[in-house]
């Protein structure tokens, strides 16, 4: 792991450059406006677009993934060098500016280890995300039954969700543990091309359309790739996310006590939670799907807290060092402005999580959300999370979740 704390990017930046972003210190300043970056996945190009702005001497970058916009404000320049730290995940770009229209360097993902880096080239100008050579030979809009690593023992099913407008293609893949968030690309002739970069994920998908099937390959950074196949199937469903995790036999209640990131300990048996409807979120600050769920839970908490809704997040982190984990969680809390308590439970290992939460039969996915009624009874356990990148699936879940919470809140608390 990198020795630098996620919480102190400014200290690291000042140590690196010995200055702030004053014009006199920068003989090479990048152009403002649209840029295109390409990550080199061992010969495969993963492209994405971003805008670079400068206001009163402060630099700001906005990454585009479909409808998603990621604002990045931790940017430091010195001479012909630039460092850009992503806002939520422990990753950064370190680059060189040979001129005002080009940046070359590496993206470093510290959560993957101190030596994990991917080369990139970024160029100014209004280029397309993917180069196109032909008109689309088909419209992929709709739902596709997908199998990753078909024929392999560790293969898994997914739900391909695509929207195509002329040659532009957006969508995602939903699995039983979450979704691949906002993918964007094109249909180039008979070729699907999709990518995503959010500071944690560096995803590239390619496929050929053959009759009613897609034959493809998926890259996750430089550390993983696998084949995938898909057929159009509007009736396909994955297993019910409410059926994948359950209370272990002999456990009727949820019980734990973990240290809060703000000091002290938190337990569902604390007086502040008595007679309340409680959501217990199993998550990690490193998990993009957890970011999406946290935004929704915090919205619902703000809306229904006065009606008796409470939330506790149980965090499992990637860092071995507890101090770094707590710093990462406070950074996560502050960036997302989370209003409910977050507790730290240990390392993000599913075996560790299962041991720390012995009332669950297993921990299959981050996030997992447990819904508890006013009497302390578990009424529902949701495995994984389908975020805004899934479109109507997210809208449908959000609507049904709110109705479910309204019903729980309307129930009477049991007599003491």
Buried (B, 14 or more C-beta within 10 A) or exposed (E): BBEBBBBEBEEBBEEEBEBBBEEEEBEBBBBBEBBBBBBBBEEBBBBBBBBBEBEEEEBBBBBBBBEBEBEBEBBBBBEBBBBBBBBBBBBBBBBEBEEEEBBEBBBBBBBBEEEBBBBBBBBBEEBEBBEBEEEBEBBBBBBBBBBBBBEEEEBBBBBBBBBBEEBBBBBBBBBBBBBBBBBBBBBBBBBBBBBBBBBBBBBBBBBEBEEEBBBBBBBBBBEEBBBBBBBBBEEBEBEEBEEBBBBEEEBEEBEBEBBBBEEEEBEBEBEEBBBBBBBBBBBBBBBBBBBBBBBBBBEBBEEBBEEBBBBBBBBBBBBEEEEBBBBBBBBBBEEBEBEBBBBBBBBBEEEBBBEBBEBBBBBBBBBBBBBBBBEBEBBBBBBBBBBBBBBEBBEEBBEEBBEBBEEBBEEEEEEE
